[in-house]
Amino acid sequence: MTGFKISCGNCGSDKIVEKSAHNLLGQSGERSIYGEGIQRKCLNCGNEDFSLLKTRLT
């Protein structure tokens, strides 16, 4: 079985922390649009990335 390596797009480091996250994307009238996905942060340079998996309207 082969694996893959996640590296920072900014500095190339492989010291990455991942967690699931919910981010407010915007408003639609009185309702909020949230994005659910994975947030990654490089421990070397502090670069952050959010990968959107799905959205929901609340």
mmCIF file of the N, C-alpha and C atoms, coordinates in Angstrom:
data_MODEL
# 
_entry.id   MODEL 
# 
loop_
_atom_site.group_PDB 
_atom_site.id 
_atom_site.type_symbol 
_atom_site.label_atom_id 
_atom_site.label_alt_id 
_atom_site.label_comp_id 
_atom_site.label_asym_id 
_atom_site.label_entity_id 
_atom_site.label_seq_id 
_atom_site.pdbx_PDB_ins_code 
_atom_site.Cartn_x 
_atom_site.Cartn_y 
_atom_site.Cartn_z 
_atom_site.occupancy 
_atom_site.B_iso_or_equiv 
_atom_site.pdbx_formal_charge 
_atom_site.auth_seq_id 
_atom_site.auth_comp_id 
_atom_site.auth_asym_id 
_atom_site.auth_atom_id 
_atom_site.pdbx_PDB_model_num 
ATOM 1   N N  . MET A 1 1  ? 0.843   -1.179 0.000  1.00 0.00 ? 1  MET A N  1 
ATOM 2   C CA . MET A 1 1  ? 0.000   0.000  0.000  1.00 0.00 ? 1  MET A CA 1 
ATOM 3   C C  . MET A 1 1  ? 0.888   1.243  0.000  1.00 0.00 ? 1  MET A C  1 
ATOM 4   N N  . THR A 1 2  ? 0.626   2.159  -0.879 1.00 0.00 ? 2  THR A N  1 
ATOM 5   C CA . THR A 1 2  ? 1.417   3.380  -0.953 1.00 0.00 ? 2  THR A CA 1 
ATOM 6   C C  . THR A 1 2  ? 0.662   4.517  -0.286 1.00 0.00 ? 2  THR A C  1 
ATOM 7   N N  . GLY A 1 3  ? 1.400   5.427  0.299  1.00 0.00 ? 3  GLY A N  1 
ATOM 8   C CA . GLY A 1 3  ? 0.802   6.581  0.958  1.00 0.00 ? 3  GLY A CA 1 
ATOM 9   C C  . GLY A 1 3  ? 1.096   7.840  0.176  1.00 0.00 ? 3  GLY A C  1 
ATOM 10  N N  . PHE A 1 4  ? 0.709   8.942  0.732  1.00 0.00 ? 4  PHE A N  1 
ATOM 11  C CA . PHE A 1 4  ? 1.013   10.220 0.112  1.00 0.00 ? 4  PHE A CA 1 
ATOM 12  C C  . PHE A 1 4  ? 1.444   11.188 1.194  1.00 0.00 ? 4  PHE A C  1 
ATOM 13  N N  . LYS A 1 5  ? 2.161   12.203 0.796  1.00 0.00 ? 5  LYS A N  1 
ATOM 14  C CA . LYS A 1 5  ? 2.709   13.182 1.719  1.00 0.00 ? 5  LYS A CA 1 
ATOM 15  C C  . LYS A 1 5  ? 2.045   14.529 1.458  1.00 0.00 ? 5  LYS A C  1 
ATOM 16  N N  . ILE A 1 6  ? 1.560   15.149 2.501  1.00 0.00 ? 6  ILE A N  1 
ATOM 17  C CA . ILE A 1 6  ? 0.998   16.497 2.391  1.00 0.00 ? 6  ILE A CA 1 
ATOM 18  C C  . ILE A 1 6  ? 2.112   17.477 2.727  1.00 0.00 ? 6  ILE A C  1 
ATOM 19  N N  . SER A 1 7  ? 2.337   18.434 1.847  1.00 0.00 ? 7  SER A N  1 
ATOM 20  C CA . SER A 1 7  ? 3.366   19.435 2.096  1.00 0.00 ? 7  SER A CA 1 
ATOM 21  C C  . SER A 1 7  ? 2.788   20.829 1.890  1.00 0.00 ? 7  SER A C  1 
ATOM 22  N N  . CYS A 1 8  ? 3.416   21.786 2.516  1.00 0.00 ? 8  CYS A N  1 
ATOM 23  C CA . CYS A 1 8  ? 2.991   23.184 2.430  1.00 0.00 ? 8  CYS A CA 1 
ATOM 24  C C  . CYS A 1 8  ? 3.275   23.727 1.030  1.00 0.00 ? 8  CYS A C  1 
ATOM 25  N N  . GLY A 1 9  ? 2.303   24.401 0.453  1.00 0.00 ? 9  GLY A N  1 
ATOM 26  C CA . GLY A 1 9  ? 2.489   25.012 -0.854 1.00 0.00 ? 9  GLY A CA 1 
ATOM 27  C C  . GLY A 1 9  ? 3.345   26.261 -0.802 1.00 0.00 ? 9  GLY A C  1 
ATOM 28  N N  . ASN A 1 10 ? 3.538   26.810 0.396  1.00 0.00 ? 10 ASN A N  1 
ATOM 29  C CA . ASN A 1 10 ? 4.305   28.038 0.560  1.00 0.00 ? 10 ASN A CA 1 
ATOM 30  C C  . ASN A 1 10 ? 5.799   27.752 0.768  1.00 0.00 ? 10 ASN A C  1 
ATOM 31  N N  . CYS A 1 11 ? 6.119   26.860 1.728  1.00 0.00 ? 11 CYS A N  1 
ATOM 32  C CA . CYS A 1 11 ? 7.527   26.619 2.056  1.00 0.00 ? 11 CYS A CA 1 
ATOM 33  C C  . CYS A 1 11 ? 8.002   25.200 1.748  1.00 0.00 ? 11 CYS A C  1 
ATOM 34  N N  . GLY A 1 12 ? 7.079   24.267 1.450  1.00 0.00 ? 12 GLY A N  1 
ATOM 35  C CA . GLY A 1 12 ? 7.443   22.898 1.121  1.00 0.00 ? 12 GLY A CA 1 
ATOM 36  C C  . GLY A 1 12 ? 7.611   21.975 2.320  1.00 0.00 ? 12 GLY A C  1 
ATOM 37  N N  . SER A 1 13 ? 7.392   22.473 3.529  1.00 0.00 ? 13 SER A N  1 
ATOM 38  C CA . SER A 1 13 ? 7.527   21.661 4.736  1.00 0.00 ? 13 SER A CA 1 
ATOM 39  C C  . SER A 1 13 ? 6.428   20.600 4.805  1.00 0.00 ? 13 SER A C  1 
ATOM 40  N N  . ASP A 1 14 ? 6.732   19.460 5.460  1.00 0.00 ? 14 ASP A N  1 
ATOM 41  C CA . ASP A 1 14 ? 5.717   18.425 5.648  1.00 0.00 ? 14 ASP A CA 1 
ATOM 42  C C  . ASP A 1 14 ? 5.161   18.432 7.079  1.00 0.00 ? 14 ASP A C  1 
ATOM 43  N N  . LYS A 1 15 ? 5.438   19.480 7.844  1.00 0.00 ? 15 LYS A N  1 
ATOM 44  C CA . LYS A 1 15 ? 4.920   19.618 9.213  1.00 0.00 ? 15 LYS A CA 1 
ATOM 45  C C  . LYS A 1 15 ? 3.562   20.317 9.149  1.00 0.00 ? 15 LYS A C  1 
ATOM 46  N N  . ILE A 1 16 ? 2.513   19.523 8.861  1.00 0.00 ? 16 ILE A N  1 
ATOM 47  C CA . ILE A 1 16 ? 1.167   20.042 8.631  1.00 0.00 ? 16 ILE A CA 1 
ATOM 48  C C  . ILE A 1 16 ? 0.213   19.484 9.682  1.00 0.00 ? 16 ILE A C  1 
ATOM 49  N N  . VAL A 1 17 ? -0.642  20.341 10.235 1.00 0.00 ? 17 VAL A N  1 
ATOM 50  C CA . VAL A 1 17 ? -1.690  19.931 11.165 1.00 0.00 ? 17 VAL A CA 1 
ATOM 51  C C  . VAL A 1 17 ? -3.015  20.052 10.426 1.00 0.00 ? 17 VAL A C  1 
ATOM 52  N N  . GLU A 1 18 ? -3.849  18.989 10.502 1.00 0.00 ? 18 GLU A N  1 
ATOM 53  C CA . GLU A 1 18 ? -5.160  18.988 9.846  1.00 0.00 ? 18 GLU A CA 1 
ATOM 54  C C  . GLU A 1 18 ? -6.257  18.856 10.889 1.00 0.00 ? 18 GLU A C  1 
ATOM 55  N N  . LYS A 1 19 ? -7.394  19.520 10.649 1.00 0.00 ? 19 LYS A N  1 
ATOM 56  C CA . LYS A 1 19 ? -8.575  19.342 11.500 1.00 0.00 ? 19 LYS A CA 1 
ATOM 57  C C  . LYS A 1 19 ? -9.815  19.651 10.680 1.00 0.00 ? 19 LYS A C  1 
ATOM 58  N N  . SER A 1 20 ? -10.948 19.085 11.113 1.00 0.00 ? 20 SER A N  1 
ATOM 59  C CA . SER A 1 20 ? -12.202 19.423 10.431 1.00 0.00 ? 20 SER A CA 1 
ATOM 60  C C  . SER A 1 20 ? -12.617 20.815 10.894 1.00 0.00 ? 20 SER A C  1 
ATOM 61  N N  . ALA A 1 21 ? -13.279 21.560 10.021 1.00 0.00 ? 21 ALA A N  1 
ATOM 62  C CA . ALA A 1 21 ? -13.609 22.945 10.341 1.00 0.00 ? 21 ALA A CA 1 
ATOM 63  C C  . ALA A 1 21 ? -14.927 23.355 9.709  1.00 0.00 ? 21 ALA A C  1 
ATOM 64  N N  . HIS A 1 22 ? -15.543 24.360 10.301 1.00 0.00 ? 22 HIS A N  1 
ATOM 65  C CA . HIS A 1 22 ? -16.768 24.984 9.792  1.00 0.00 ? 22 HIS A CA 1 
ATOM 66  C C  . HIS A 1 22 ? -16.480 26.479 9.674  1.00 0.00 ? 22 HIS A C  1 
ATOM 67  N N  . ASN A 1 23 ? -16.618 27.033 8.496  1.00 0.00 ? 23 ASN A N  1 
ATOM 68  C CA . ASN A 1 23 ? -16.357 28.452 8.262  1.00 0.00 ? 23 ASN A CA 1 
ATOM 69  C C  . ASN A 1 23 ? -17.600 29.136 7.718  1.00 0.00 ? 23 ASN A C  1 
ATOM 70  N N  . LEU A 1 24 ? -17.855 30.350 8.187  1.00 0.00 ? 24 LEU A N  1 
ATOM 71  C CA . LEU A 1 24 ? -18.941 31.168 7.656  1.00 0.00 ? 24 LEU A CA 1 
ATOM 72  C C  . LEU A 1 24 ? -18.503 31.713 6.303  1.00 0.00 ? 24 LEU A C  1 
ATOM 73  N N  . LEU A 1 25 ? -19.264 31.385 5.252  1.00 0.00 ? 25 LEU A N  1 
ATOM 74  C CA . LEU A 1 25 ? -18.918 31.823 3.902  1.00 0.00 ? 25 LEU A CA 1 
ATOM 75  C C  . LEU A 1 25 ? -19.633 33.098 3.497  1.00 0.00 ? 25 LEU A C  1 
ATOM 76  N N  . GLY A 1 26 ? -20.837 33.325 4.041  1.00 0.00 ? 26 GLY A N  1 
ATOM 77  C CA . GLY A 1 26 ? -21.586 34.517 3.660  1.00 0.00 ? 26 GLY A CA 1 
ATOM 78  C C  . GLY A 1 26 ? -23.004 34.485 4.190  1.00 0.00 ? 26 GLY A C  1 
ATOM 79  N N  . GLN A 1 27 ? -23.803 35.435 3.732  1.00 0.00 ? 27 GLN A N  1 
ATOM 80  C CA . GLN A 1 27 ? -25.196 35.578 4.141  1.00 0.00 ? 27 GLN A CA 1 
ATOM 81  C C  . GLN A 1 27 ? -26.096 35.489 2.915  1.00 0.00 ? 27 GLN A C  1 
ATOM 82  N N  . SER A 1 28 ? -27.286 34.928 3.104  1.00 0.00 ? 28 SER A N  1 
ATOM 83  C CA . SER A 1 28 ? -28.321 34.909 2.082  1.00 0.00 ? 28 SER A CA 1 
ATOM 84  C C  . SER A 1 28 ? -29.590 35.406 2.756  1.00 0.00 ? 28 SER A C  1 
ATOM 85  N N  . GLY A 1 29 ? -29.812 36.703 2.657  1.00 0.00 ? 29 GLY A N  1 
ATOM 86  C CA . GLY A 1 29 ? -30.922 37.304 3.395  1.00 0.00 ? 29 GLY A CA 1 
ATOM 87  C C  . GLY A 1 29 ? -30.616 37.258 4.879  1.00 0.00 ? 29 GLY A C  1 
ATOM 88  N N  . GLU A 1 30 ? -31.499 36.628 5.655  1.00 0.00 ? 30 GLU A N  1 
ATOM 89  C CA . GLU A 1 30 ? -31.280 36.493 7.096  1.00 0.00 ? 30 GLU A CA 1 
ATOM 90  C C  . GLU A 1 30 ? -30.583 35.184 7.459  1.00 0.00 ? 30 GLU A C  1 
ATOM 91  N N  . ARG A 1 31 ? -30.298 34.349 6.485  1.00 0.00 ? 31 ARG A N  1 
ATOM 92  C CA . ARG A 1 31 ? -29.690 33.039 6.731  1.00 0.00 ? 31 ARG A CA 1 
ATOM 93  C C  . ARG A 1 31 ? -28.183 33.069 6.464  1.00 0.00 ? 31 ARG A C  1 
ATOM 94  N N  . SER A 1 32 ? -27.470 32.202 7.147  1.00 0.00 ? 32 SER A N  1 
ATOM 95  C CA . SER A 1 32 ? -26.015 32.112 7.007  1.00 0.00 ? 32 SER A CA 1 
ATOM 96  C C  . SER A 1 32 ? -25.635 30.900 6.170  1.00 0.00 ? 32 SER A C  1 
ATOM 97  N N  . ILE A 1 33 ? -24.588 31.050 5.376  1.00 0.00 ? 33 ILE A N  1 
ATOM 98  C CA . ILE A 1 33 ? -24.059 29.949 4.572  1.00 0.00 ? 33 ILE A CA 1 
ATOM 99  C C  . ILE A 1 33 ? -22.726 29.523 5.190  1.00 0.00 ? 33 ILE A C  1 
ATOM 100 N N  . TYR A 1 34 ? -22.664 28.262 5.614  1.00 0.00 ? 34 TYR A N  1 
ATOM 101 C CA . TYR A 1 34 ? -21.460 27.718 6.223  1.00 0.00 ? 34 TYR A CA 1 
ATOM 102 C C  . TYR A 1 34 ? -20.814 26.699 5.300  1.00 0.00 ? 34 TYR A C  1 
ATOM 103 N N  . GLY A 1 35 ? -19.502 26.643 5.337  1.00 0.00 ? 35 GLY A N  1 
ATOM 104 C CA . GLY A 1 35 ? -18.755 25.629 4.609  1.00 0.00 ? 35 GLY A CA 1 
ATOM 105 C C  . GLY A 1 35 ? -18.153 24.641 5.587  1.00 0.00 ? 35 GLY A C  1 
ATOM 106 N N  . GLU A 1 36 ? -18.270 23.369 5.283  1.00 0.00 ? 36 GLU A N  1 
ATOM 107 C CA . GLU A 1 36 ? -17.663 22.323 6.101  1.00 0.00 ? 36 GLU A CA 1 
ATOM 108 C C  . GLU A 1 36 ? -16.523 21.716 5.304  1.00 0.00 ? 36 GLU A C  1 
ATOM 109 N N  . GLY A 1 37 ? -15.388 21.538 5.948  1.00 0.00 ? 37 GLY A N  1 
ATOM 110 C CA . GLY A 1 37 ? -14.246 20.997 5.232  1.00 0.00 ? 37 GLY A CA 1 
ATOM 111 C C  . GLY A 1 37 ? -13.082 20.687 6.136  1.00 0.00 ? 37 GLY A C  1 
ATOM 112 N N  . ILE A 1 38 ? -11.897 20.711 5.572  1.00 0.00 ? 38 ILE A N  1 
ATOM 113 C CA . ILE A 1 38 ? -10.661 20.399 6.288  1.00 0.00 ? 38 ILE A CA 1 
ATOM 114 C C  . ILE A 1 38 ? -9.773  21.637 6.287  1.00 0.00 ? 38 ILE A C  1 
ATOM 115 N N  . GLN A 1 39 ? -9.306  22.013 7.469  1.00 0.00 ? 39 GLN A N  1 
ATOM 116 C CA . GLN A 1 39 ? -8.397  23.143 7.598  1.00 0.00 ? 39 GLN A CA 1 
ATOM 117 C C  . GLN A 1 39 ? -6.999  22.604 7.871  1.00 0.00 ? 39 GLN A C  1 
ATOM 118 N N  . ARG A 1 40 ? -6.021  23.097 7.129  1.00 0.00 ? 40 ARG A N  1 
ATOM 119 C CA . ARG A 1 40 ? -4.629  22.682 7.292  1.00 0.00 ? 40 ARG A CA 1 
ATOM 120 C C  . ARG A 1 40 ? -3.785  23.896 7.652  1.00 0.00 ? 40 ARG A C  1 
ATOM 121 N N  . LYS A 1 41 ? -2.816  23.680 8.540  1.00 0.00 ? 41 LYS A N  1 
ATOM 122 C CA . LYS A 1 41 ? -1.904  24.758 8.926  1.00 0.00 ? 41 LYS A CA 1 
ATOM 123 C C  . LYS A 1 41 ? -0.482  24.220 8.960  1.00 0.00 ? 41 LYS A C  1 
ATOM 124 N N  . CYS A 1 42 ? 0.424   24.953 8.342  1.00 0.00 ? 42 CYS A N  1 
ATOM 125 C CA . CYS A 1 42 ? 1.840   24.595 8.341  1.00 0.00 ? 42 CYS A CA 1 
ATOM 126 C C  . CYS A 1 42 ? 2.464   25.078 9.655  1.00 0.00 ? 42 CYS A C  1 
ATOM 127 N N  . LEU A 1 43 ? 3.141   24.180 10.364 1.00 0.00 ? 43 LEU A N  1 
ATOM 128 C CA . LEU A 1 43 ? 3.791   24.549 11.620 1.00 0.00 ? 43 LEU A CA 1 
ATOM 129 C C  . LEU A 1 43 ? 5.110   25.274 11.384 1.00 0.00 ? 43 LEU A C  1 
ATOM 130 N N  . ASN A 1 44 ? 5.621   25.213 10.173 1.00 0.00 ? 44 ASN A N  1 
ATOM 131 C CA . ASN A 1 44 ? 6.897   25.839 9.848  1.00 0.00 ? 44 ASN A CA 1 
ATOM 132 C C  . ASN A 1 44 ? 6.732   27.328 9.519  1.00 0.00 ? 44 ASN A C  1 
ATOM 133 N N  . CYS A 1 45 ? 5.788   27.667 8.629  1.00 0.00 ? 45 CYS A N  1 
ATOM 134 C CA . CYS A 1 45 ? 5.645   29.066 8.197  1.00 0.00 ? 45 CYS A CA 1 
ATOM 135 C C  . CYS A 1 45 ? 4.306   29.692 8.594  1.00 0.00 ? 45 CYS A C  1 
ATOM 136 N N  . GLY A 1 46 ? 3.347   28.888 9.107  1.00 0.00 ? 46 GLY A N  1 
ATOM 137 C CA . GLY A 1 46 ? 2.057   29.430 9.536  1.00 0.00 ? 46 GLY A CA 1 
ATOM 138 C C  . GLY A 1 46 ? 1.029   29.571 8.428  1.00 0.00 ? 46 GLY A C  1 
ATOM 139 N N  . ASN A 1 47 ? 1.340   29.115 7.215  1.00 0.00 ? 47 ASN A N  1 
ATOM 140 C CA . ASN A 1 47 ? 0.410   29.187 6.095  1.00 0.00 ? 47 ASN A CA 1 
ATOM 141 C C  . ASN A 1 47 ? -0.829  28.334 6.391  1.00 0.00 ? 47 ASN A C  1 
ATOM 142 N N  . GLU A 1 48 ? -2.043  28.878 6.132  1.00 0.00 ? 48 GLU A N  1 
ATOM 143 C CA . GLU A 1 48 ? -3.283  28.144 6.378  1.00 0.00 ? 48 GLU A CA 1 
ATOM 144 C C  . GLU A 1 48 ? -4.044  27.928 5.084  1.00 0.00 ? 48 GLU A C  1 
ATOM 145 N N  . ASP A 1 49 ? -4.774  26.798 5.013  1.00 0.00 ? 49 ASP A N  1 
ATOM 146 C CA . ASP A 1 49 ? -5.527  26.401 3.829  1.00 0.00 ? 49 ASP A CA 1 
ATOM 147 C C  . ASP A 1 49 ? -6.838  25.785 4.288  1.00 0.00 ? 49 ASP A C  1 
ATOM 148 N N  . PHE A 1 50 ? -7.927  26.058 3.570  1.00 0.00 ? 50 PHE A N  1 
ATOM 149 C CA . PHE A 1 50 ? -9.223  25.460 3.884  1.00 0.00 ? 50 PHE A CA 1 
ATOM 150 C C  . PHE A 1 50 ? -9.746  24.778 2.636  1.00 0.00 ? 50 PHE A C  1 
ATOM 151 N N  . SER A 1 51 ? -9.986  23.468 2.715  1.00 0.00 ? 51 SER A N  1 
ATOM 152 C CA . SER A 1 51 ? -10.537 22.690 1.599  1.00 0.00 ? 51 SER A CA 1 
ATOM 153 C C  . SER A 1 51 ? -12.016 22.464 1.853  1.00 0.00 ? 51 SER A C  1 
ATOM 154 N N  . LEU A 1 52 ? -12.859 23.021 1.002  1.00 0.00 ? 52 LEU A N  1 
ATOM 155 C CA . LEU A 1 52 ? -14.308 22.945 1.156  1.00 0.00 ? 52 LEU A CA 1 
ATOM 156 C C  . LEU A 1 52 ? -14.828 21.596 0.686  1.00 0.00 ? 52 LEU A C  1 
ATOM 157 N N  . LEU A 1 53 ? -15.607 20.915 1.543  1.00 0.00 ? 53 LEU A N  1 
ATOM 158 C CA . LEU A 1 53 ? -16.202 19.631 1.188  1.00 0.00 ? 53 LEU A CA 1 
ATOM 159 C C  . LEU A 1 53 ? -17.687 19.764 0.899  1.00 0.00 ? 53 LEU A C  1 
ATOM 160 N N  . LYS A 1 54 ? -18.407 20.570 1.692  1.00 0.00 ? 54 LYS A N  1 
ATOM 161 C CA . LYS A 1 54 ? -19.835 20.794 1.436  1.00 0.00 ? 54 LYS A CA 1 
ATOM 162 C C  . LYS A 1 54 ? -20.278 22.091 2.093  1.00 0.00 ? 54 LYS A C  1 
ATOM 163 N N  . THR A 1 55 ? -21.406 22.621 1.639  1.00 0.00 ? 55 THR A N  1 
ATOM 164 C CA . THR A 1 55 ? -21.971 23.838 2.216  1.00 0.00 ? 55 THR A CA 1 
ATOM 165 C C  . THR A 1 55 ? -23.341 23.532 2.800  1.00 0.00 ? 55 THR A C  1 
ATOM 166 N N  . ARG A 1 56 ? -23.757 24.368 3.753  1.00 0.00 ? 56 ARG A N  1 
ATOM 167 C CA . ARG A 1 56 ? -25.105 24.239 4.304  1.00 0.00 ? 56 ARG A CA 1 
ATOM 168 C C  . ARG A 1 56 ? -25.645 25.620 4.641  1.00 0.00 ? 56 ARG A C  1 
ATOM 169 N N  . LEU A 1 57 ? -26.955 25.755 4.530  1.00 0.00 ? 57 LEU A N  1 
ATOM 170 C CA . LEU A 1 57 ? -27.656 27.009 4.780  1.00 0.00 ? 57 LEU A CA 1 
ATOM 171 C C  . LEU A 1 57 ? -28.395 26.875 6.098  1.00 0.00 ? 57 LEU A C  1 
ATOM 172 N N  . THR A 1 58 ? -28.137 27.790 7.048  1.00 0.00 ? 58 THR A N  1 
ATOM 173 C CA . THR A 1 58 ? -28.819 27.744 8.346  1.00 0.00 ? 58 THR A CA 1 
ATOM 174 C C  . THR A 1 58 ? -29.523 29.041 8.638  1.00 0.00 ? 58 THR A C  1 
# 
